[in-house]
């Protein structure tokens, strides 16, 4: 079986790059999928519609990251069972967490639908965009279980070493979402509600296709007898990894949500510019997050196979990948920020919106390497199931971002909202790296 798993046999550099590239491309399509609403309403509806979707995004992205983080955390168990050749347990693990996240996402959908107006009030959403933001969220939360299941299914494909399958599905769903967005806005004359409906439809179709493909793929792993669909001990072990993974994946989105009120104080024009810059940042960090997730799967499979030395080799190689991506992103943010922002802001957008987005984007471009180093180090710890210090480091990251943004921006200006970002990333990396150096992660044994 190991001969069919390149993460266990190829040179670490080749294994990580070949595995990570489809994840990077797929995650870029995922972000494009999420940005399509903003681009289309910003270009064809107006600045206020863009601000409304942007204000909603900071809330919905928390749930997106819960889904991604939960899927990645739970799939660590899948990867380790695969590396150890325990195929029966691997299938039970996948079924257990699909059922768990279906129930969880349904409960979160009810919470989001009922309480999103209260959250928007607490975030001091400007009154001129409040009703549109609430409308977008109410429709979005009706489709939340689809989004959860899609991301958990994608994480399981990645855990099985098949990152090309989620890529193909993401390309399909992204194209479908854009087509439906344009149809709803241009053909039917709908605004914010149209792009929300389009997103729900695209996510629903994609999640169903993902589930059917996963069932067929799991059939290629031959096991004897009936496979249990739920195992409480696996749920307990997986949850211990999934919760810190949710925290790690959610740090950026929770930080954005908690600092949203700091940006809202500066008005809807500043919020529109910040929303555009924030969306572009979410696109730029994709290679870093994907590399970290690839390191996590690489670590889990190789520890399951007893190849600890290979994990350390892969971790060192990931630094070269991160530095290469960081150089490309720095050049792009410094030279092409104007045409990039123009994709979100139309000719009638205010100078304040443009200047806010440009300032945010050009500053953050210098610090993406911090996020990459943090993501890779966290990936080793998560893949090993060594999650205590890992979770604490991410909470420190969140605390720094929120504290600096909330306390300093009202006094010294909106720029302190983004000055806080590299401070949080840097401290997170230092804490995780020092713990990695202790070698404690090598002693964990999940399966």
N, C-alpha and C positions, 0 to 999 in steps of 0.2 A: 504493500500500500504506500509506503514512504516514497517509492520511486515516482508515484503520481503526484506527490506534494512538493513542488519546487521550494517552498519555504523551509523544507527540511533537508534539501539536498544541494540546491544551487549555491554558488558563492553568495555570501550575505549581501554584497552590493547589488548583484544582479537580481537576487530574489526580492529584495526590497523595492527596487526600481520597477521591475516588471509587475509586481503586485500593487505597488502604490499608484502607478500611472493611471490605470483604469479607475481607481478610487478618486484620484485628483480630477480627472475629466468628468467622472460621474458627479462628484460634489460640485464642480463648476456648473454643470447642468442643473443640479439641485438648487444652487443659489440663483441661477438664471430663472429657474422655475419660480422661486420665491420673489425675484425682482420684477418679473413680468408685470405684476399688478401695479407696481410703482411706476415703471417706465410708461405703461400705457395710460394710466390715469394722469400722470404728470404731463405727458405730451398732448393728450387729446381731451382731457377734462379740465385740468387747471392746477394751480399751486396749492389751493386749499384741499383738493382731493388727494394730492400727493402727501400733504402733511397729515391728513386723516389716516391714510394707509400706513404712513411711517409711524405715527403714534400707535396704531394697532399692532404694527410689526414688533415693536419692543415687547409687547405682551405675548403675542402668539409665538415669538421665537423662543420664549422660555419653554413652552410646551414642545416645540420642535426639538429643542436640545434635551429635554427630558426623554423624549422618544429615542433620539440618537444615542444618548448616553446610556440609557437602560438597555438598549439593544446591544451596544458594544460591550457593556459590562457583563450581561448575561451570556453573550457569545464567547467570552473567554473560556467558560466551562466547555462549550462546544469544541473550541480549538484544542484544548488540552485532551479531551476525550479522543478527538481525531488523531492527535499526535501519538497518543498511547495505544491506538488501535482498538479502542473500546466503542465499537460502532453502535451497539444496542443502547448503551448509556447516552451516546451522542444524540440519537434520535429522541429519546425520552426527554433529554435536556431541552431540545428545540421545542417539542410539544408543550412542555411545562411552561416555558416562558411566553409562548404565543398565547396560551390561555390566560396567563397572568396579566399580560399587557393589554389584552382585549378588555378584560374587566376593569383594569386601572384606567384605560383611556376613556371608557364609557362614563366612569365616575368623574373624571376630570372635565369631560365635555359638558356634563350637567353643571359642574361648578362654574366653568367659564361662561356658559350661556346665561346663568342666573346673575352672576356677580361682576361681569365685565363693566357695566356702567359705574359701579362703585369704585372699581380699580381705576378707571379713567378719571374719575373725580379726584381720587387720592393723588394721581399723577399730575394734577393741575392741567389737564388737557385744555387748550384754548377753546373758548365757547363757540367760535365760528366753525370749528371742525368737529365738535363733540358728537353731534348726532350721526354724522357719517362714520366716525370711528366706531361707535357703538353698533351701528348697522352692519358694518363689515365684520366685526367680531361675532355677532350673533349668528350670522350665516356660517362663518368659518368654523365655529365650535360644533355645528351640526355634523361636520365632516371630520372631526378630530380623531375618532377611532380609525378611519381609513389612513390618515397620516401616520398614526402610531404603528399600525400593522405593517405599512409599507416600509418604514424605517427599521423595524425589528427584523422583518424578512430580509432586507438588504444586509443588515449586520450579520445574519446567519450565513448568507451567501459568502460574505467576506471571510467569515470564520472558517468556512469550508475551503478557502483558497480560490474561490470563483468570483473574483471582483469584476470580471467582464460582464457577468449577467446583470448585476445592478446598473452597470453603465448603460447597457442596451435598454433597460427599462426606463432609466432616467431620461435618456434621449427621447424615447417615445412619449413619456409623460410631459416633458418640457414642451415639445412641439405641440402636443394636444392642448396644453394649458394656454399657450400663446394664441393658438387658433381660436379657442373658446373665448379668451379675453377680448380679442379683436372683434369677434362676432357679437358678443354681448354689448360692447361699448359702441362700435361703429355701426353695426347693423340694427341692433335693437334699441340703441340710444340709452342704454343703462350706464350708470356711473360706478360708484364704489360697490354697490350691491352686485353689479354684473361681474366684476372681476372676482368677487368672493364666491359667487355661484360657480364660476368657471374653475376656480381652484378646487372646490369640493368635488366637482364632477371628475376632474382629471385625477385627483388622488384616489377616488373610489375605484375607477377603472384600473389604475396602476396597481393598487393593492390586491385586487382580485387576480390579475395576471401573475403577480409575484407569488401569490400563494399556490396557484396551480403549477407554476414552474418548479417551485421548491418541492412540492409533493412528488413530481415526476423525477427530480434529481435525486431525492433521498432514496427512491426506489432502486437506484444503481448501487447502493451500499447494501449488500445482501446480509441479512440477519435471520436467525431462526426464531420461530415462535412469535407470539403476540407481543407487541411493543407497548409498555405502559405509557399512557398519555400524560400522566401527572405524577410527580415524585416530590414529596414535601422536603426531603433532605436536599435534593438538588436545588429546590427553590430557596432554601435557607442559605446554601453555599453560594449560589449565584447572586442572591440579594446582597450578600456582604461585599461583592465586587460591583454590582450594578449601582448601588446607592452612591458610593464615591465616584463612579464613572459618570453618573447623572450630575453630581456636583461639579465635576471637572468640565463636562461638556456644556453645562448651563452657566458657568461663571461669566462668560462674555455676555450672554443674553440677560441674565439676572442683573449684571452690572449696568447694562444699557437700560433695563427697566427701572432700576432704582435711581439712576442718574437722569432719567427722563424728565423728572420734575425740575431739575436744575436747568435743563435746556428750555423747557416750556416757559420758564420765567422770561425768556428773551423774545417771545412772540412766535407767531406761526411762520413768518419768513425765515427766521433763524432755524426753526424746527425743520422746515422743508430742506434747507441747505444741509443741516446736520443729518437728516434722514438719507439724503442722497449720498453723503460721504460715508455714512454708516453702512449703507448697502454695498458700496464699493469696497469698504474694508472687509465686509463679510465675504466678498468675492476673492480679495487678495489673500486672506488667511487660509483659504482652502488647501493650498499645497502643504502648509505647515500642519494643519489638523490631520490631513490625510496621511502624511508621513508618520505622525505620532500614532495614528490608528493602525497603520501598517506595522510599525514596530511592536504594537501591542499584540497583534495576531502572530507575528513572527516569534515573539517571546513566548506566547502561550503554547504554540505548537512545538517549539524546540524544547521547552522545559518539560512538556508532556513526553517527549522522546528522550529526555535525559541529556540534552546537548547544551549545557550551561555556557561553555566556552564560546559556542557559536552565537549565543545571545549577546555577549559582550562585543564580539566582532561586528554584529549587526548594528548595535548601538553606536559604535564609533563611526561606522560608515554613514549613518543617518545624518551626522553633522555636516558631511560634505554635500549631501543632498540639500539640506536646509540652507547652507550658505549660498549655494548656486541659485536657489529660488529667491533668496533674499536680495541678491544683487539685481536680478531681473525686475523684481517688484519695486525696488528703490528707483531704478531708471524710469519705469513706467509712471510712478506717482509724481516724479519731478518734472517729466517732460510732456506727459499727455493728460494731465489732470483736467485741462479745459474741455477737450472734446469728450472725455469720459463723463464729466459732470453734465454736459449738454444732452446726454442721452436721457437724463432724468428731468432736467429743468427746461421749460420752453422759453421762447423769446420774451414772454411777458413776465417771467419771474424777476423778482426784485434783485438789485445788486447785493443786498444783504444775504440773500439765499446763496448766491454764487460765491461770495467771499467766505461765508461760513464753511461751505462744503470744501472749497479749495484749501483753506487753512487747515482743516481737520485732516484732509487726505495727504497733503504734503508733509505735515509733521509726522504722522503715524508711519509713513513709508520708510523712515530710518530705523524702525524698531521691530520689524517683522521677524528678524532673526531671534529676538528674545522669546517670542511666542513659539517659534520652531524648536528651540532648545528645550523649552519647558514641555512642549507636547511630546517630544521624543523621550525625554526622561520619564515623564508621567506614563508614557506607553509601556516602558519596561516594567515599572512598578505595577501598573494595572494588569498587564499580561501575566505577571507572576502571582497576582492576587494579593500583593503586599500593599494594602490600600489605606492604612491608618495615617501615616505621615503625608502620603499623597493627597488625601482629602483635606488635611489641615493646611497644606501649602496652598491649595486652591481657595480655601476660605480666607486665608491671609490676602491672597490676590484680590478677592472680591471686596474685602474690608478696606483695603487701600484705595481701590477705585472709587467706591462710594464715598468714603470720608473726604478724600481730596476734592472730588467734584462738588459735593454738597457744601463743604465748608469754605472752599476757596473761590469757586466760580462766582458766587454772589458779591464777593469783595473785589476780586481782581479780573473778572471777566470770564466769558464762556470758554476761552481757551483752556482753562484748568480742567474742564470735563475730559479733554483728550490728553492733557499732560499726565493725568492719573493712570492712563492705560499702560505705558511701558514700565511705570513704577511697579504696578501689580504683577505684570508678566515677569519682570526681573527678579522680584523677591520670591515668587513662586518657583522659578527655575533654581535659584540658589538653595532653597530648602529641599526640593526634590533631589537635586544633584548630590548634596551632602549625604542624604539618606541612601541614595544609590551606591555611593562609595563605601558605605558600611558593609555591603554584600548581604544584608539581611534578606533581600528579595530571593536570593538563591536557595534559601532554606524552606521556602513555602512549597506545599505539596497538596494541591487541591483535589487531584484525582488518584 
